Amino acid sequence: MSKGEKARLEIEPEWAYGKKGQPDAKIPPNAKLIFEVELVDID
C-alpha cells in the first residue's frame, strides 16, 4: 500500500473466529470480517 491508499479486507470465518464466534465482541458464529483501512502515514 502507498500513503493515502485505501483497502478493503474480507476475512472468511474459517480464518477469523469460525464456528465459535467471539461473543464478548458481539461477533456471531461463522461471521465474515470486513475491514476498510486507509494508510494515513508511513515511517
N, C-alpha and C positions, 0 to 999 in steps of 0.2 A: 504494500500500500504506500501511497505517496501522501504527503501532508495535505490535508483538506479532502482527501478521498473518503467516500462512504462505502460501506459494505453491508450486506445482509447475510447473516449466518443462520442456517437452518440445521438443527441437530436432531436427528431421528431418535425416538425413545430408547432404542437399544444402545445408543451411545450416550444417553443422558441418564435419566433416573429410572427408566424401564418400567416394569410392571408394578413396582412399589410406589413410584412417585416420590414426592417429598412433601408430606402433609404440613410440616412446620412452615414451609414456604408457599403453601397453597398450590402446589404443582400436582395435578392429578396423575394417576397411573397412565402409562402409555402416552404421555404428552410429548409433542414435538416442541422443542425450544427454538424460539426465533429471536435473534438479536440484531438490532440495527445499530451499527457503530460508525463513528467518524474519527479519523486520526487528526487530532487538532494540533499536535506538535510532536516533534521527534528530536532527540538529542543524541 
